[in-house]
Amino acid sequence: MNTCVYDENDKGREEIATRKYHVPPKLRALLVMIDGRNPLDALMKNFAGLGLTEANVTELLNEQYITLVSGGPEANPAVPVAARPPASARARQQARARQAAARAAPGADGADGADSPPHQTGDEDDDELGAPHAALAGPAPLVVGMDKAERFRALSEFFNQTIKSTLGLRGLMLQLKAEKCANIDEFRLLRQPYLEAVLKAKGAEMALSLRDRLDMLLGGAPEDDGFILPDA
């Protein structure tokens, strides 16, 4: 049984935000779903059907997109795992740092204005991690002045981060579809299945919050909006 736990490092988060290093789609989906909390065995059960193996995790490790945080000899012995902040705290710290960088350099890579929710999977308790509250507290994306390339990057970041935080490993297939989107129109086609998945997993309040943020990035809700909230 492999109990190693991996998390994204700075290079990995840069790839997720900007696609700078052109990681292949399936491998990139694996990178996105590595969360700093679940052991490798639990992750690989969800990726076996895609033909991904532990060798692919080793590839991400060798290319320095991820780091071992517990469960193996490569974890930093000088910093006990118990002394490290929980993943959700680290994620919030990273989000604040990225938002500060975005404000300092408008239009720079990763300056999409969307908050980075904490790491979470569908197997963990929402109240323990506080993931829904963090997502609801995130600022609305700022799209004024964005060109198409910037909006595309912001949409990619939005889907990557919110699928991970709200759906966890259960959102794997949706994550792969988001990875394949090549333009803003393809993201629009993903809007309804994404919102329906969020509604089913997290309820109307979360779905409403994320719908409003997503529609700002897409340039408005579709005229024939087929997504209906239960209390609408």
Summary of the structure (lengths in Angstrom):
residues: 232
radius of gyration: 17.2
end to end distance: 47.5
largest distance: 56.7
contacts: 703
relative contact order: 0.12
helix: 59%
strand: 4%
